[in-house]
Amino acid sequence: MSRLIWPWGIGLFIIFYAVTSPGSAADVVHSAVGALGGVANGLSDFVSQAAA
């Protein structure tokens, strides 16, 4: 039962957050995507230096 409740609870919380505070939700997504971009750039630099 717990395995069914957790994913639905998290999903509903995300939807609730996005609906009640869309500006803040957009900022969170923007920050997360920016962080992933930074990680990707760092990994790319590492691979380039390792291959050189």
C-alpha positions as CSV (number, residue, x, y, z in Angstrom):
1,M,0.0,0.0,0.0
2,S,2.8,2.4,0.9
3,R,4.4,1.9,-2.6
4,L,1.1,3.1,-4.1
5,I,0.7,6.2,-1.8
6,W,4.2,7.7,-2.1
7,P,4.3,8.3,-5.9
8,W,0.7,9.6,-6.0
9,G,1.4,11.8,-3.0
10,I,4.5,13.3,-4.5
11,G,2.8,13.8,-7.8
12,L,-0.2,15.5,-6.2
13,F,2.1,17.8,-4.2
14,I,4.0,18.8,-7.3
15,I,0.7,19.6,-9.1
16,F,-0.6,21.5,-6.1
17,Y,2.6,23.5,-5.9
18,A,2.6,24.3,-9.6
19,V,-1.1,25.4,-9.5
20,T,-1.0,27.5,-6.3
21,S,2.4,29.2,-7.0
22,P,3.3,29.0,-10.7
23,G,6.0,31.7,-10.5
24,S,7.9,29.9,-7.8
25,A,7.4,26.6,-9.5
26,A,8.9,28.0,-12.7
27,D,11.9,29.4,-10.7
28,V,12.5,25.9,-9.2
29,V,12.4,24.3,-12.6
30,H,14.7,27.0,-14.1
31,S,17.2,26.6,-11.3
32,A,17.2,22.8,-11.6
33,V,17.7,22.9,-15.4
34,G,20.5,25.5,-14.9
35,A,22.2,23.2,-12.4
36,L,21.9,20.2,-14.8
37,G,23.5,22.4,-17.5
38,G,26.4,23.2,-15.2
39,V,26.9,19.6,-14.4
40,A,26.8,18.7,-18.1
41,N,29.4,21.4,-18.9
42,G,31.7,20.2,-16.1
43,L,31.4,16.6,-17.3
44,S,32.1,17.8,-20.9
45,D,35.2,19.6,-19.7
46,F,36.4,16.6,-17.7
47,V,36.0,14.3,-20.7
48,S,37.8,16.7,-23.0
49,Q,40.7,17.1,-20.6
50,A,40.9,13.3,-20.1
51,A,40.9,12.6,-23.8
52,A,43.6,15.2,-24.6
